Amino acid sequence: MYIHRLKKGFSTTHPLLNKEVQALKNWLSIRTSYPHAESEWVFLSRKGNPLSRQQFYHIISTSGGNAGLSLEIHP
């Protein structure tokens, strides 16, 4: 998976584990029923725009709290 970094970050390619590839394929299959499913972006907002890093951070940290994890979760 290619990760494009902004500003002074380094854009890189990250290999995915088999279970990550399967989870991604499952998500993309489910997403076909969503509006804007044809987008090249993996994760979309309700309006069909790519998720911002702030939106993504909020989702990840909230999900960690909802799961009862006692440590700070971040992407």
N, C-alpha and C positions, 0 to 999 in steps of 0.2 A: 504494500500500500504506500503510495507516495504522499508524504506529509509536506505541504507547502507552508513554510514559516514566514511570518511577516517581520518587517523591520530588520533587526540584526541577527535573527535566528538562522539556523542552517536548515534548508530544505533537504530531506532525506527520504530514502526508500526503506520501509520497515517490513521485514518478512512477517507473515502471519502463521500461527500454528493451525493445524488442521481443524481443531474445534472452533477457532476464530473464523476461519473460512466458511465452515458450515453454518455458524451463527449469522454471518453476513449474508450468505445465500438465503437462509431462512427469512431474514429481515427483508431483503430485496423482493422475495416472493410475496410476502405479506403486503409490502408497500405498493404493489401493483394496483391495489384497490383504493389507494389514497389519491386525493387530488395532486396534480403535478408529479405523478409517478415517473414521468419521462425525464425528470431532471437528472443531470449528471452528479448532483450532490447526494451523498448517502443519507444525511440527516437534514430534514427540512422543518421549517416552522409551519404553523397552521396556514400561513399565507403563501407557502410554497417557496420561500426564500431559504437559503442555507442558514443553519443555526449559527448564531454568533458564538464566540468563545464564552461570552458571559452567560448566554442561554444554556450552553452545554455544561458549563461549570455548575450552574444552579441545579440543573437536572441531576448531575452526578452527585453533588453534595446532598441534595434533598433525598435522593434514593438511598444513600448510605445511612442517613438518619432514620428513614422509614424502615430500613432493614435492621435497625437496632445496633448498628456498628458503633463502637465507642471511640473509634479513632476518626480523625478528620479525613474525609474522602475527597480526592481531587483527581482531575484527569491527568 
